[in-house]
Amino acid sequence: MLCHYGCGNPAKFQFKNKKWCCSDKFDRCPAIIKKRTETRKARGWKHSEEAKEKIGEKSRGRKLSEDWKRKIGESQKGKVLKPRTDSHKKNLSESLKGKISWNKGLTADDPRVAAYVSKQTGQKRKGNYVSNNKWKGSGNPWFGKNRSKENSPRYKGQDYNRQLTDYRNKVSWLTEQTYEKFKHFINPDNKLRTRAGVDNGFHLDHIYPVSKGFEQNIPPEVLANVDNLQLISWRENVIKGNQVTEDILPESIKKYLINKN
C-alpha cells in the first residue's frame, strides 16, 4: 500500500481518518512538504525575525545523520557554485572576526587535522604572483640540471634541510603579514610582485638573507621586520642571492647580532 498523500512511498502508519501515510505525522510526508513550500513561495511568505531566532535555537548543536550527509552530498554533485560577491565576502569576514580557528591547539596527530590536510593535497597556491609560462625549457637557467637532495649545493642533510624549510616557512608567513601592514611604505607605487622571468616583475627581498638568518639563529620575527624588507626587480634578487653587504645591514639585525655577541 502506498501513501495516500501522493508521495509514492510505502505507507507505514494509519491515522484516525483511516488514511495511510509514509510518516507518523502527515505534515512530514514529502508531498505535503513540497505542496506547502510551493504555496508559501507563491504567496511571498517569509519567516519573521522571531521565527528565524527560534529555528536557529532549535537547530543549534544538532548534528546531521550520515544518511542526511550522504543525501546532501549527492544533491550537490555536478552543481557549479556561483562566485561570492564582494558583499558576501565582506559579511563573511565580519562574521569570523574574533572567532578562534577550529584547529587552534590541535596537533598534527589529530584525525581532524589530518583529514583537513589531506583535502589540500595537490592544490596549488593562488595569489597575486604572476608566473611567466614562456620561461620554460632551455630558457630556464636550471634546465637539465638535477638539483634534488644530494645534487643540490644547498643540501646539508635531511634534518638540516627540514629545519631550514620550517624556518623559511615561518619567515615567509611573518613577512607577508609585515608587507600587508606596511605595503604603503615598502611598495608605494604598487609594483607587481611576480616570479622570476616576468618582465617588469619585482620580488620582496630580505636585505639580510633568510639562509644567513638560519645559520645565525636569528628569530624569524627579526628577519621579517619592515626595515629588513625591500622591493627589487627579480633580476637583482637572483644576482644578489644570499650575499650580505655589511654597510647596509638593517638596524634590527645589527642590534640583534650585537646583543647576541
N, C-alpha and C positions, 0 to 999 in steps of 0.2 A: 504493500500500500504506500502511495506517495503522499507527500504533504499536501493538505487541502488548500494551502495559501499560495500555491503556484511556483514554488522554488524548484520543484522537481526532485528534491531529496527524499530519501526514505522516511516515512513517518515513524516516530518513536513514542509520542505522547498523545493521549486523548483528553480533550477538555470536557467541561460540563455541557457545552453546546454540541457534544458528540463529534466535533471536528478533530481530525488528527493533524499533528504538527511535527516538524523535524526537531523542534526545540521545546524546552519545558515551559517557555513563555512565547506567545505568538509574536510579540514585537522583536524577538531575536531571530525570527525567520529571515533569511537573506532577501526574500521577495518583499516582505513588509518594510525592511530597512531601506531597500532601493526605492520603493514607492514613496516613502516619507521624505527621503533625501531629494528626490526629483520635485516633489511638491514644494518643499522649502526653497529650493533653488528658483523655481518658477515664481514664487511669491517674494523673492529677495529677502528671505528670512535670515537673520544673523543672531548669534549668541550675544546676550548682553554682557557687559564687563563683569557683572556679579556672577553670571553663569560660567564665564570663562575661568574666573577665580576658583569656583567650586570644582570645575572639571580638572583644573591644574592640581588642586589639593588632593583630589581623589586619585589622580594618576601618579603623583609624586612617589617615587620609591618603588613603583610597580615594575616588575621585570617581565619581559616578553618570553613566552614559552619558545622552545626550539621549533615547534611546528609553525608558530607565527613568524619567527625569524626566517624560516625557510620560504614561507609564502611571500613575505615582503621581498626577499632576495629574488625570487622567481618573477615577481611583478615588475621589478626594476631592470631585468635583463633586456638588453637591446635598446634601452632608452638613453637618449643623449641629454645630459644635463645642460641647462641653459647657463651661460656665463653670469657670474654675480655682478650686479650693478654696483656703482660706486656707493650709493646709499645703503645697499645691503652690506657691503664690506665695512662701511663706517659703523653701522648699527652692530654688526658682529664684533668689531674691535672694541666698541664701547662696552658691550655686554661681558667681554672677557677680561676687562681691566680689573686688577686686584684679585683675580681668582688664581689659585695655586694650580700649577700644572698637574695633570692626572698622574704622571710618573715621578713626581717630586719625592725624593727619598728612597725610591726603589732601586735595586741593584740590577746589574745585567743578568743575574741568575733568575730574576723574577719571570715567570712564564708570560706575564702580560707585556713586559718589555721585549722579551724575545719574539713574541707574536707581532709586535709593532715593528721591530727591526726587520723581520722577515718580509713585511709588506714593502719596505723601502729597497729591497734587493733589486738591482738592475736599473733603478731610477737614476736620472741624471739631474744635476743641479740646474735650476732655471734662475736667471738673474739678469743684471744689466751688462754682463760680459758678452762681447761680440767675438766670435771665432772666425778666422779667415779660412773658408773652405778651400781656397786655392793654394794655401800654404801647406801642401802635402807632397809626398814623394820626394824626389831629388831636391826640391826647394827647401826642404827641412834640413837644418844642419846635423840632425841626429839620424838622418835616413840611412838605413842599412847597418846601424850600429846596435849591438845588443848591450843595453845598459841596465839589465835586471840583476839585482842582488850582487853577486861577486864581480860581475862585469862592470859595475858602476864605480867610478872613482870615489864616490861618497859613501860606499858601503863599508861599514866597520863592524859587522856582526849583527845578528838578528835582534838581540836585546838592545843594542845601542840604537839601531835604526827604528825600533819600535818606540823607544823613549823619545827619540828626535821627532818622530811623526806626531806623537801625542803633544809634544811641546809646540810644534808648528801649528797644530790644530787650535790649541789654546790661544796662541798669539794671534792667529787669524781671526778667531771669534772676537777677541777683545779689540783688535784693530778695526774690524768692521763697525763695532759699536762706537769707537772713538771717531771714525770717519763720519758716521751719520750725525754725531753730535757737533763736530767741528768742520763739517763739509764747507761751510761758507768761508772758512779760513784756509783749509787745505786745497780746495778746488773752487775758488771764487768764480772762475769762468765756465764752470760746469763742463769741463772737458770729458770726452768719452773714455771710460776705462774699458780696455779690451785685452784680449790675449795677444801674445807676441805674433808679429807678422801682419797686423792690420794697419793699413795706412792711417796716419794721424791718430794712432792709438796711444794711450797712456797707462802706466802702471802705478799703483800705490806702493811706494818703496819704503823700506825701513832703512834709515840712514846708517844705523848700526845694525848689521845683518842678523837675521834670526839664528843662523848656524853659529855665529860667534857668541851670541847671547846664550845659546845652549851650552857651549863649551865653557863659558864663564859663570854658568849657573845664575844668570840674571833672571829675575822673576818675569813672567810673561806680561804682567801689568806695566813694568818699566819699559819694555820694548814697544808696547802698544801705546805709549804716551804720545800725545799730539806733537811734541817737539822732535820726536824721532820719525815722523812721517812726512813724506814729500811726494808730490805727483810729478813723475818724469816720464819721458817717452819710453816705449818698450825697448827701443834700441839701446838707449842709455842704460836701462836697467840690466839688459843682457850683458852689455860690455862691463858694467860695474861688477856684476857677480857678487861675491861676498867680501870684496875689498873694503878696508876701513881706512878712512882718512882722519888722522888724529886731530887735525886743526879744525875740523867741522863737527866734532863729537857733540851731540846734544847735551844740555846741562843735566838732564835727568840721568843719563848714562854716566857722565863724569862724576856726578855726586854719588851714585851707587858704587862705582869702581873705587873711589877714594875711601868711602866708608868701609868697603869690603877689605881693602888692604890696610 
